[in-house]
Amino acid sequence: MAKIEFRGIADYTAKLNRLEQRAEPVMRRAVFEGAKIVTDAIRAAISALTAYPDDAWAVTGTLKGPREWEKRAMLEGLGISKMENKDGVINAKIGFNGYCEHNGKQVPIPMIARSVESGTSTRFMEGRGAIRKAVNSAKGAAEDAMRRTLDEEIGNIMNS
């Protein structure tokens, strides 16, 4: 009959137990690091958009991009949501929240962002697609940051 012998199994088991107890905070840090990179890429894409004066649509009947106040509102309303743990999966959403005031009216910032990104059905504003491009271009860097954070945090736990 074969015999298997482990040395130091109690120490290894203790390290695995520590890892299990600290798993959620570690995963939250990793997700936040990735979300931060994607959010910064979106912020840079919005900042790079050409802003048009308020009356630009009156001349051409359509806008090629956001007006200055819309661009400013999107930058102010961009953020990362609170993280959720649903069935062991940590999620964070990146998006737009809140309202801005323009000409005495409260305008929802998510509606502005949607119009700038995809355009409007009435052709009032042409879509730019800048946010989608920014998210796609930041995906690899976000995954790398998450991987580095996980490796570092798990290494710290296992070596402590």
Secondary structure, 3 states (H helix, E strand, C coil): CCCCCCCCHHHHHHHHHHHHHCHHHHHHHHHHHHHHHHHHHHHHHHHHCCCECCCHHHHHCCECCCEHHHHHHHHHHEEECCCEEECCEEECCEEECCEEEECCEEEEHHHHHHHHHHECCCCCEECCCHHHHHHHHHHHHHHHHHHHHHHHHHHHHHCC
